[in-house]
Amino acid sequence: MSGALLHPFSPAGQDESDYINIVRGEGSTVYDEAGNGYIDGIANLWLCQVGYGRTEIVDAVTQQMNQIHGYNTFAPFTNGPARQVADMIAERSPHPDGRVFLGSSGSEAVDTVLKIARVIMQNRGQSDRQIIVKRTNGYHGTNWGGTSAQGIAANREGWGDLVPHFMEVPHDDLEAAASLFAEHGDRIAAVLTEPVQGAGGVYPPVDGYLEGLRRLCDQHGALLIFDEVICGFGRTGSWFGAQTFGVTPDLMTFAKGVTSGYLPLSGVIVSQELSEELSEPGYLLRTGYTYSGHNAACAAGVANINIMEREGLVDRADHIGAKLQEGLAALASDGLIDSWRGMGAVYAAELNRDTVPLRNAMMANGVIMRPMGTCLAICPPLIITDEEIGKMIDALAEAAKTV
Ligand SMILES: Cc1ncc(COP(=O)(O)O)c(C=O)c1O
């Protein structure tokens, strides 16, 4: 083994020298140490909305770091960037009068949102309401709550006992969810779902599904949680998937696109109603992180959101989607891919075969897409040009022909 680094979601035995060392980025392109450029069709990992090399964010972070890099926001402390980014996020969300909890990773946001849903029920005196309903294909990060909430079975396996009270339903089957509620409705705390399932294979919800979940939660006194770690910040053509689909959850997570990954930032948006419940006199929210409200990370968030707004990147998602759909439909009609699915600026090309060799072939042609079993995920920066989209589709066609 030629190094100490243990890589995430990677074969632990793979030698460090077999990895591709990414050293630089500009626009939608990243470069390895040999100077090879790759159009980043997965925006790092579903997140780099504004693209690479944005000195405006670097400058905002530098300026903040020169004042103070970070200081905790546990009472009695607060700071300007944390306040500002929380306000900006709430204003753009379906809960403009809600509250925003901050963390660093999507996994932290997921574990926190699950704890908030549970504590709301405990505080209401409904201590038996502990069940979290989750869907097959769901991906919710890798902390204990998120691992227990995984709808990708392989990610749940091998760790020993997980968190109790998670119940799974087939991902697009509203009837199955209704049956579960009929049987266990008085013990369900919340339903956890991505608006568009991402890492589980890019599955937009079937028509009426999210509305149906909202209805079931309302009928049975449960909370609806959207995990917007991928969908949030423009990916589906609105600031949040909740707005694209016209369904308002009680709680939502975000991460990734909030800073385009310039620094780690994540969080939970809490509806006004639930915020009021948490604000009962004497209640102390006994959860949070050293880096909740980290000054420099929040400054990156403010700068990133400002860029997204100024450049109209949220509206751009649908333009990117139209171009990608055109390309993917042509590949499907030529028989080069089996099918495609997706919406906004997030897609999967289904090939019904192992896609790792295709990914490797595409990289030799300067394009990155992410293999997910039998499909390739496509989720480019929201600044990608039409020409770059064309190159991605060409590289996929070439790989599908030759591999
Ligand atoms: C929907 C969703 N939730 C949570 C996470 C976990 O985020 P992180 O890897 O930042 O912990 C991810 C990561 O891809 C995600 O897609």
The ligand as an SDF file (V2000), in Angstrom:
LIG
                    3D

 16 16  0  0  0  0  0  0  0  0999 V2000
  -30.0100   12.5990   -0.5580 C   0  0  0  0  0  0  0  0  0  0  0  0
  -28.7240   12.5430    0.2010 C   0  0  0  0  0  0  0  0  0  0  0  0
  -28.7480   12.6350    1.5360 N   0  0  0  0  0  0  0  0  0  0  0  0
  -27.6230   12.6240    2.2610 C   0  0  0  0  0  0  0  0  0  0  0  0
  -26.3840   12.4940    1.6750 C   0  0  0  0  0  0  0  0  0  0  0  0
  -25.1550   12.4670    2.5040 C   0  0  0  0  0  0  0  0  0  0  0  0
  -24.3750   13.6090    2.3220 O   0  0  0  0  0  0  0  0  0  0  0  0
  -22.8420   13.6210    2.7520 P   0  0  0  0  0  0  0  0  0  0  0  0
  -22.1260   12.6790    1.8560 O   0  0  0  0  0  0  0  0  0  0  0  0
  -22.4340   15.0590    2.6010 O   0  0  0  0  0  0  0  0  0  0  0  0
  -22.7840   13.1940    4.1880 O   0  0  0  0  0  0  0  0  0  0  0  0
  -26.3060   12.3980    0.2810 C   0  0  0  0  0  0  0  0  0  0  0  0
  -25.0030   12.2800   -0.4040 C   0  0  0  0  0  0  0  0  0  0  0  0
  -24.9130   12.0270   -1.5730 O   0  0  0  0  0  0  0  0  0  0  0  0
  -27.5080   12.4220   -0.4740 C   0  0  0  0  0  0  0  0  0  0  0  0
  -27.4870   12.2940   -1.8060 O   0  0  0  0  0  0  0  0  0  0  0  0
  1  2  1  0
  2  3  1  0
  2 15  2  0
  3  4  2  0
  4  5  1  0
  5  6  1  0
  5 12  2  0
  6  7  1  0
  7  8  1  0
  8  9  2  0
  8 10  1  0
  8 11  1  0
 12 13  1  0
 12 15  1  0
 13 14  2  0
 15 16  1  0
M  END
$$$$
